[in-house]
Amino acid sequence: MKQDVAAPRPILAAPRPWFQSGKFLLFLAALLVIYAYGWQVTKINLPELVVGAKFVRPFLRALVRPDVLSRDVVIQEVQLGMSVDPAVSPEELATPPGPVVHVGSRVVGVGAEITVRGEGFQPNAEGRLFWVNAIGNPQLVGRVRTDAAGQFSALVTVPEAFRGPDPTAPRGAQQRILASIEVPVGALRPSHTLLLVLEKVVETVFLALMGTTIAVLAAVPLSFLGARNLMAKHPLGSTVYYVTRTFFNIMRSIEPLILAIVFTVWVGLGPFAGVLALGLHSIAALGKLYSEQIESIDPGPIEAITATGASALQVVRYAVVPQIVPPFIAFTIYRWDTNVRMSTVIGFVGGGGIGFILQQYINLLQYRQAATAVWAITFVVAALDYFSAVVREKYV
């Protein structure tokens, strides 16, 4: 008997790996074009991280030496007459007994390097050297520190200084070197910077608290109007729902920084402008969170209480509120934490708080004072973040 022999199955070609498909290669090419254009638009220049490192070093050094403690300071100042014109003799200044300053030559040209030596000063003290022009304006040219014998030596460059309305007048060529040595005396005490920063930190926390409180008072009732499961049961309710949600979306799209600028113009500089900016933005942010939480509640209790013939307010009170209170509390604490962070930036545009003085310290190149403000912000934000996490873990 002849047996049927099955025909051999055709050998199917193995599918190509996904990374060799035409769609993936096309997607990869588009991605490369997008990132290449993004690299060009954002002007990414990695070598600048190395070249510009010297400019950030003073601030980084200040971070490890914040202005926290201080002592009373006695300043030792000594001046020495100089001339930037060989035809004009330097001014002879009275030299009372005590510290003195010497230079190799008192007649120098602009751009020349001279060695300034001092003696008779307080040992182991820090100070600065200034070049004082013809009208008495000082220009910092160096920093010094005295040794155990009260002496110092520093190489400075003669700057291009103002010589008065008539640069050819002999008086304009007579300028001075001023050595100012600061001698700390007395016991350590909290610095003025620390006290001011602590005051502004408290202002920042309460600025965020008041803004959050205003937002909660407005966002809670609005959130019920923005909940689809409560409002979309009849045409009027649907209209109210869409209007409320539109308000939330529009206000959330406007950054608090922009609102702070508007309110600063409206009510003036200060924390009140910051409170209004944070409050208005938080109304929209919390309103959206609250309404979404209401939409996600269990419908069972609502149906059960509605079946008893309860009114709409009774349904909200006995079926909705018990389910939303814990997450509402967690959202509110989290928003307060967020507002504390935002209030720092708002201060840069005059909205009060610690951001305002931080901007001033940076503009004046007072990096140690700025470092004090930065550390204060860090500690406060970390503490509030921990508090917020504990509350949210407990109630959510």
Stockholm file with secondary structure:
# STOCKHOLM 1.0

chainA/1-396         MKQDVAAPRPILAAPRPWFQSGKFLLFLAALLVIYAYGWQVTKINLPELVVGAKFVRPFLRALVRPDVLSRDVVIQEVQLGMSVDPAVSPEELATPPGPVVHVGSRVVGVGAEITVRGEGFQPNAEGRLFWVNAIGNPQLVGRVRTDAAGQFSALVTVPEAFRGPDPTAPRGAQQRILASIEVPVGALRPSHTLLLVLEKVVETVFLALMGTTIAVLAAVPLSFLGARNLMAKHPLGSTVYYVTRTFFNIMRSIEPLILAIVFTVWVGLGPFAGVLALGLHSIAALGKLYSEQIESIDPGPIEAITATGASALQVVRYAVVPQIVPPFIAFTIYRWDTNVRMSTVIGFVGGGGIGFILQQYINLLQYRQAATAVWAITFVVAALDYFSAVVREKYV
#=GR chainA/1-396 SS CCCCCCCCCCCCCCCCCGGGSHHHHHHHHHHHHHHHHHHHHTTCCTHHHHHTHHHHHHHHHHHTSCSCEEEEEEEEEEEEEEESSTTSCCCCCCCCSSCEEEESCSBCCTTCEEEEEEESSCTTCEEEEEEECTTSCEEEEEEEECCTTSCEEEEEECCCCCCCSCTTSHHHHEEEEEEEEEEEEEEEEECHHHHHHHHHHHHHHHHHHHHHHHHHHHHHHHHHHTCHHHHTTSHHHHHHHHHHHHHHHHHHHSCHHHHHHHHHHHHCSSHHHHHHHHHHHHHHHHHHHHHHHHHTSCHHHHHHHHHTTCCHHHHIIIIIHHHHHHHHHHHHHHHHHHHHHHHHHHGGGTCCSHHHHHHHHHHTTCHHHHHHHHHHHHHHHHHHHHHHHHHHHHHC
#=GC SS_cons         CCCCCCCCCCCCCCCCCGGGSHHHHHHHHHHHHHHHHHHHHTTCCTHHHHHTHHHHHHHHHHHTSCSCEEEEEEEEEEEEEEESSTTSCCCCCCCCSSCEEEESCSBCCTTCEEEEEEESSCTTCEEEEEEECTTSCEEEEEEEECCTTSCEEEEEECCCCCCCSCTTSHHHHEEEEEEEEEEEEEEEEECHHHHHHHHHHHHHHHHHHHHHHHHHHHHHHHHHHTCHHHHTTSHHHHHHHHHHHHHHHHHHHSCHHHHHHHHHHHHCSSHHHHHHHHHHHHHHHHHHHHHHHHHTSCHHHHHHHHHTTCCHHHHIIIIIHHHHHHHHHHHHHHHHHHHHHHHHHHGGGTCCSHHHHHHHHHHTTCHHHHHHHHHHHHHHHHHHHHHHHHHHHHHC
//
